[in-house]
Amino acid sequence: MKQRKRVRTKGKHMLSKLFQELKEGDKVALYADLSVRGKGIFPRQFHGRTGIVEAKRGRAYIVRFKNGGVYKRLIVSPAHLKKLQD
């Protein structure tokens, strides 16, 4: 996991990322944005995993992904999700 951000982006919150809208069935990657610490973040072991958006809960999304042959679900803030191209 990336421990720090580049100097020019350090401390900045990308508003477009905080307010991004995702639909059910979208493929996303879990990437922890360290400047939004503690808000809907997930455990470090899942950093870089890809999954599918199942539903929206409040401002966060429920993401389903496979971990060691078992499907897991996480509730993640949109700041920590990157939409993948289909």
C-alpha positions as a Python dict, from the first residue, in 0.01 Angstrom:
ca = {
    (1, 'M'): (0, 0, 0),
    (2, 'K'): (119, 345, -81),
    (3, 'Q'): (243, 500, 243),
    (4, 'R'): (250, 860, 124),
    (5, 'K'): (126, 1083, -150),
    (6, 'R'): (327, 1288, -394),
    (7, 'V'): (427, 1634, -271),
    (8, 'R'): (189, 1823, -502),
    (9, 'T'): (-115, 1618, -399),
    (10, 'K'): (-33, 1588, -30),
    (11, 'G'): (-319, 1685, 197),
    (12, 'K'): (-560, 1747, -90),
    (13, 'H'): (-899, 1584, -120),
    (14, 'M'): (-1019, 1532, -475),
    (15, 'L'): (-1380, 1647, -459),
    (16, 'S'): (-1469, 1471, -783),
    (17, 'K'): (-1360, 1146, -620),
    (18, 'L'): (-1550, 1211, -297),
    (19, 'F'): (-1876, 1272, -484),
    (20, 'Q'): (-1842, 1016, -763),
    (21, 'E'): (-2158, 820, -840),
    (22, 'L'): (-2136, 447, -908),
    (23, 'K'): (-2406, 208, -1026),
    (24, 'E'): (-2477, -147, -921),
    (25, 'G'): (-2261, -386, -1120),
    (26, 'D'): (-1975, -140, -1177),
    (27, 'K'): (-1626, -287, -1146),
    (28, 'V'): (-1409, -99, -898),
    (29, 'A'): (-1064, -127, -745),
    (30, 'L'): (-1001, -67, -375),
    (31, 'Y'): (-733, 199, -329),
    (32, 'A'): (-692, 369, 9),
    (33, 'D'): (-674, 748, -17),
    (34, 'L'): (-459, 834, 284),
    (35, 'S'): (-570, 1198, 298),
    (36, 'V'): (-926, 1081, 381),
    (37, 'R'): (-810, 873, 674),
    (38, 'G'): (-1069, 701, 891),
    (39, 'K'): (-1371, 773, 671),
    (40, 'G'): (-1499, 447, 523),
    (41, 'I'): (-1153, 298, 482),
    (42, 'F'): (-1091, -76, 464),
    (43, 'P'): (-820, -307, 609),
    (44, 'R'): (-478, -285, 443),
    (45, 'Q'): (-484, -646, 326),
    (46, 'F'): (-757, -564, 72),
    (47, 'H'): (-570, -273, -94),
    (48, 'G'): (-556, -320, -472),
    (49, 'R'): (-834, -580, -491),
    (50, 'T'): (-1102, -553, -755),
    (51, 'G'): (-1469, -608, -692),
    (52, 'I'): (-1824, -528, -797),
    (53, 'V'): (-2054, -265, -647),
    (54, 'E'): (-2359, -439, -502),
    (55, 'A'): (-2553, -150, -346),
    (56, 'K'): (-2534, 196, -199),
    (57, 'R'): (-2566, 249, 175),
    (58, 'G'): (-2585, 613, 276),
    (59, 'R'): (-2290, 782, 106),
    (60, 'A'): (-2086, 459, 95),
    (61, 'Y'): (-2100, 156, -133),
    (62, 'I'): (-2110, -216, -61),
    (63, 'V'): (-1836, -386, -264),
    (64, 'R'): (-1816, -763, -315),
    (65, 'F'): (-1485, -927, -403),
    (66, 'K'): (-1319, -1266, -382),
    (67, 'N'): (-1054, -1331, -119),
    (68, 'G'): (-898, -1676, -116),
    (69, 'G'): (-1197, -1850, -274),
    (70, 'V'): (-1447, -1680, -43),
    (71, 'Y'): (-1663, -1382, -138),
    (72, 'K'): (-1641, -1089, 104),
    (73, 'R'): (-1837, -765, 129),
    (74, 'L'): (-1706, -431, 250),
    (75, 'I'): (-1873, -96, 306),
    (76, 'V'): (-1637, 157, 149),
    (77, 'S'): (-1648, 533, 99),
    (78, 'P'): (-1636, 646, -266),
    (79, 'A'): (-1307, 827, -197),
    (80, 'H'): (-1136, 486, -177),
    (81, 'L'): (-1280, 342, -499),
    (82, 'K'): (-1149, 366, -855),
    (83, 'K'): (-1390, 279, -1133),
    (84, 'L'): (-1245, 34, -1384),
    (85, 'Q'): (-1309, 30, -1757),
    (86, 'D'): (-1537, -251, -1876),
}
